[in-house]
Amino acid sequence: MKAHELQGGFGIENLKPAERPEPKPAAGQVLLTMRAWSLNFRDLMMVKGQYNPKLRLPFLPLSDGVGEVMAVGEGVTRVKIGDRVAGIFMQKWLEGEPSDSKAKSALGGAIPGLLAEQVVLEQDGVVHVPAHLTDEEAATLPCAAVTAWHAVVTAGGIKAGDTVLTQGTGGVSLFAVQFARLLGAHVIATSSSDAKLARVRALGAAEGVNYKTTPEWGKRVRELTDGIGVDHVVEVGGAGTLGESLTAVRMGGRISLIGVLSGVGQMNPLPILMKNVCVQGIFVGSRSMFEDMNKAIALHRLQPVVDRVFGFDEVQAALRHMESGAHFGKIVVKR
């Protein structure tokens, strides 16, 4: 069985093809033949040694993928042979609140990932994916889509008429645009590219702000909301953008802190206090959230945004494409 392992050290160049024995499901487990995978920024950080520099090598990366159930172990009832399923990001976070033990079950990080032709998962760690999606589209859901759903719907409680600010044009941000629009929210998006902003408007964003040409974009967002500020910010930048997000959010508004794309560092917490802002960390989500999200995706026939599809032997090129920052939406690898 073919796989791609991080071998001999960190770095994209050290993600190499490998042969592994074909796995067999034990009781309560399912064997998946993988069809497609999608990349997250976390995967790039993991491969480069920036996420967990103590990671034991060799290591099988990637958290997101979709496959077909080829065999089941004794006692499996949630799925059957022939079903198309995706693994959930944290294999033990089925419902309720997160915990340390649940966080230690994250695919492609705390435990080995999915970048192999066949993998075995616990039956509780997979979900059926919407039938109208292609394999490439379905593979984008486990991390980015569930994270956006958690931020906008489960924790955010966005309702019709609310105003939501998204940052950039990566997977989480574009899913947040799509989910917010499903709920009837008014979306303002930021990007460093006017061409990308035009594409986000085509997805449903009402306004766009170029943060390269408008460095104080928080003030511009307030202008676009008649000086009030937005109800909710989907914050993927981290310390480098949180200051502007605090300018952009309204009194009593909410910031969902998801990523650290602009790095970590110091920031002034005073605006959080003075504006009575709720800042909540969002670390993907549970199986229950994933299943609720899939119902909405199926009902509205939502189409995930796929930037580019690479072959199974082009994983290094796919990661370098992510590293370039040129993508719009999700980068996918397909067999």
C-alpha positions in Angstrom: 0.0 0.0 0.0 1.3 3.4 -0.9 1.6 6.3 1.6 3.5 9.5 2.0 5.5 9.8 5.2 7.5 12.6 6.8 10.9 11.0 7.0 14.3 11.9 8.3 13.5 15.4 9.4 11.1 18.3 8.9 10.5 20.1 5.6 8.4 19.6 2.5 11.3 17.9 0.8 11.2 15.2 3.5 7.6 14.2 2.8 8.3 11.1 0.8 6.6 8.0 -0.7 6.6 4.9 1.4 5.2 1.4 1.3 3.1 0.2 4.2 1.3 -3.1 4.9 -2.4 -3.0 4.2 -4.3 -2.4 7.4 -7.1 -4.6 8.6 -10.1 -3.4 10.8 -10.5 -4.9 14.3 -13.8 -4.9 16.2 -15.5 -1.6 16.0 -13.3 -0.3 13.2 -13.7 0.4 9.5 -11.3 0.1 6.6 -11.3 3.0 4.1 -9.9 3.2 0.6 -9.1 6.8 0.4 -10.3 8.8 -2.6 -9.2 12.4 -1.9 -7.6 14.6 0.7 -7.5 18.3 1.4 -4.8 20.5 2.9 -5.0 22.8 5.8 -2.4 25.4 7.0 -1.9 23.2 10.0 -0.6 20.4 7.7 2.0 22.8 6.3 3.1 23.8 9.7 3.2 20.2 10.8 5.4 19.1 7.9 7.7 22.1 8.4 8.1 21.4 12.2 6.4 24.6 13.2 3.3 23.0 14.8 5.0 20.2 16.9 8.8 20.2 16.7 8.8 17.1 19.0 6.8 15.1 16.5 8.1 11.5 16.2 9.2 10.6 12.7 8.4 8.9 10.4 4.8 10.3 10.5 1.7 10.1 8.3 0.3 13.6 7.9 -3.1 15.2 6.9 -6.3 15.3 8.9 -8.8 15.7 6.0 -9.9 13.0 3.6 -12.8 11.1 2.1 -12.9 7.4 1.3 -15.1 4.4 0.7 -15.7 1.8 3.3 -14.1 -1.4 2.0 -14.4 -3.6 5.1 -15.8 -3.4 8.7 -14.9 -5.1 11.9 -17.1 -7.0 14.2 -19.9 -4.9 15.8 -19.8 -2.0 13.3 -23.3 -0.6 12.8 -22.8 3.1 11.9 -21.6 2.5 8.4 -21.6 -0.4 5.8 -19.4 -1.5 3.0 -19.7 0.9 0.1 -20.5 4.0 2.1 -18.6 7.2 1.4 -17.3 8.8 4.6 -14.9 11.3 6.0 -12.9 11.0 9.1 -13.6 13.6 11.9 -10.8 15.8 12.9 -10.7 14.8 16.5 -11.5 11.1 16.6 -12.8 11.2 20.2 -14.8 14.5 20.1 -18.2 13.2 19.2 -20.3 15.8 21.0 -20.4 18.2 23.9 -17.5 20.3 25.0 -13.9 19.7 24.1 -11.4 18.2 26.6 -7.7 17.4 26.8 -8.4 13.7 25.9 -10.5 14.7 22.9 -7.8 17.1 21.7 -5.2 14.4 21.9 -7.1 12.4 19.2 -6.6 14.9 16.3 -5.7 13.2 13.0 -2.4 14.2 11.4 -1.1 15.7 14.6 -1.7 14.0 17.9 -2.2 10.7 16.1 -1.2 9.6 12.5 -3.1 11.1 9.7 -4.8 9.9 6.5 -2.2 10.3 3.7 -2.3 6.6 2.6 -4.2 4.6 0.1 -6.0 2.8 2.9 -6.6 3.7 6.5 -8.4 2.2 9.5 -10.5 4.4 11.8 -12.9 3.7 14.6 -16.6 3.6 13.4 -17.3 6.5 15.8 -14.7 8.6 14.0 -16.3 8.8 10.6 -19.4 10.6 9.1 -21.3 10.2 5.9 -20.7 13.1 3.4 -23.4 14.8 1.3 -24.2 12.8 -1.8 -24.2 15.8 -4.2 -20.5 16.6 -3.5 -17.6 15.3 -5.5 -14.8 13.4 -3.7 -12.7 16.6 -4.1 -15.4 18.7 -2.5 -16.2 16.3 0.3 -12.6 16.1 1.3 -12.6 19.8 2.2 -15.1 19.4 5.0 -13.5 17.9 8.2 -11.4 20.8 9.4 -12.0 24.0 7.5 -15.8 23.6 7.1 -16.5 22.3 10.6 -14.3 25.2 12.0 -16.3 27.8 10.1 -19.6 26.1 11.1 -18.6 26.1 14.8 -17.6 29.8 14.6 -20.6 31.1 12.7 -23.4 28.8 13.7 -22.7 26.7 16.9 -20.9 29.3 18.9 -21.6 32.4 16.9 -25.4 32.1 16.7 -25.4 34.3 13.6 -28.9 35.2 12.5 -30.5 37.0 9.5 -29.5 40.7 9.4 -26.2 40.3 11.4 -23.0 41.6 9.9 -20.0 39.2 9.7 -16.4 40.1 8.8 -14.2 37.4 7.3 -10.4 37.6 6.6 -8.7 36.3 3.5 -9.7 33.7 1.0 -8.6 30.4 2.6 -10.8 27.5 3.3 -12.2 28.5 6.7 -12.9 32.1 5.6 -14.7 31.1 2.4 -16.8 28.5 4.2 -17.7 31.2 6.8 -18.9 33.5 3.9 -21.1 30.7 2.6 -22.5 29.7 6.0 -23.2 33.3 7.0 -25.0 34.0 3.7 -27.1 30.8 4.2 -28.2 32.4 7.5 -29.1 35.7 5.9 -26.1 37.7 7.3 -24.4 40.6 5.6 -20.8 39.7 4.9 -17.7 42.0 4.6 -14.5 40.3 3.5 -10.9 41.3 3.5 -8.1 40.3 1.2 -4.8 41.5 -0.2 -6.1 41.1 -3.7 -8.8 43.0 -5.5 -9.2 40.1 -7.9 -9.8 37.7 -5.0 -12.3 40.2 -3.4 -14.3 40.1 -6.6 -14.5 36.3 -6.3 -15.6 36.6 -2.7 -18.4 39.0 -3.7 -19.5 36.4 -6.3 -19.9 34.0 -3.3 -22.2 36.4 -1.6 -20.0 39.0 0.3 -21.6 42.4 0.1 -18.4 44.4 0.6 -14.7 43.9 0.3 -11.7 45.7 1.8 -8.1 45.3 0.5 -5.9 45.3 3.6 -2.8 46.0 1.5 -4.1 49.3 0.2 -6.1 50.0 3.3 -3.8 49.1 6.3 -6.3 50.5 8.8 -9.0 48.3 7.5 -10.8 48.2 10.8 -11.8 51.8 10.4 -13.0 51.1 6.9 -15.2 48.3 8.1 -16.7 50.6 10.7 -17.4 53.1 7.9 -19.2 50.4 6.0 -21.4 49.7 9.0 -22.3 53.3 9.6 -19.8 53.6 12.4 -21.3 50.8 14.5 -19.0 47.9 13.7 -19.7 44.3 12.8 -21.5 41.8 15.0 -19.0 39.0 14.4 -15.4 38.7 13.2 -14.0 35.3 11.9 -10.4 36.0 12.9 -7.8 33.8 11.2 -4.8 36.1 11.4 -3.9 36.1 15.0 -1.8 38.8 16.8 -1.1 40.6 13.6 -4.7 41.3 12.7 -6.5 41.1 16.1 -6.0 44.8 16.7 -7.8 45.8 13.5 -10.5 43.2 14.3 -11.1 44.9 17.6 -11.5 48.2 15.8 -14.0 46.6 13.4 -16.2 44.8 15.9 -19.1 46.5 17.5 -19.6 47.1 21.2 -20.6 43.8 22.7 -19.7 41.9 19.5 -17.9 38.6 19.1 -14.6 37.6 17.7 -14.0 33.9 16.8 -10.3 33.4 17.1 -9.3 30.5 14.7 -5.9 30.9 13.3 -2.5 32.5 13.6 -1.6 33.1 10.0 0.0 36.4 10.8 2.0 34.9 13.7 1.9 35.3 17.4 2.9 38.2 19.5 1.7 40.8 21.9 -1.6 42.8 21.6 -3.4 45.3 23.8 -6.3 43.6 25.6 -7.9 46.9 26.7 -10.4 47.1 23.7 -11.8 43.7 24.7 -12.7 45.1 28.1 -13.8 48.6 27.0 -16.0 47.3 24.2 -17.3 44.3 26.1 -16.2 42.0 23.3 -16.4 38.2 23.5 -13.2 36.6 22.1 -13.6 32.8 21.8 -11.1 30.3 20.6 -12.4 27.9 17.9 -10.5 24.6 17.6 -12.4 22.8 14.8 -15.5 21.0 16.2 -17.2 17.8 17.2 -18.8 15.0 15.1 -22.2 16.3 16.1 -21.3 19.7 14.6 -20.0 17.9 11.4 -23.3 16.0 11.0 -25.4 19.1 11.6 -23.3 21.0 9.0 -23.7 18.2 6.5 -27.5 18.4 6.7 -27.3 22.2 5.9 -24.9 21.6 3.1 -27.1 18.9 1.6 -30.3 20.9 2.0 -28.9 24.0 0.3 -26.6 22.0 -2.1 -23.7 24.2 -1.1 -20.6 23.7 -3.2 -17.2 24.0 -1.4 -14.6 26.2 -3.2 -11.8 24.0 -4.5 -8.8 26.0 -5.7 -6.7 23.2 -7.4 -6.5 19.4 -7.5 -3.1 17.6 -7.3 -2.3 14.0 -7.9 -1.4 11.6 -5.1 2.2 11.8 -6.2 2.2 15.6 -6.2 1.7 16.2 -2.4 4.9 18.2 -2.2 3.8 20.5 -5.0 0.4 20.8 -3.3 2.1 21.9 0.0 4.3 24.4 -1.9 1.2 25.8 -3.5 -0.3 26.4 -0.1 3.0 27.9 1.1 2.8 30.4 -1.7 -0.5 31.8 -0.5 -1.8 32.0 -4.1 -4.7 29.7 -3.5 -8.4 30.7 -3.3 -10.3 28.1 -1.3 -9.2 24.6 -0.7 -6.2 22.7 -2.1 -7.0 19.0 -2.8 -5.0 15.9 -3.5 -6.8 13.0 -5.4 -5.8 9.5 -6.3 
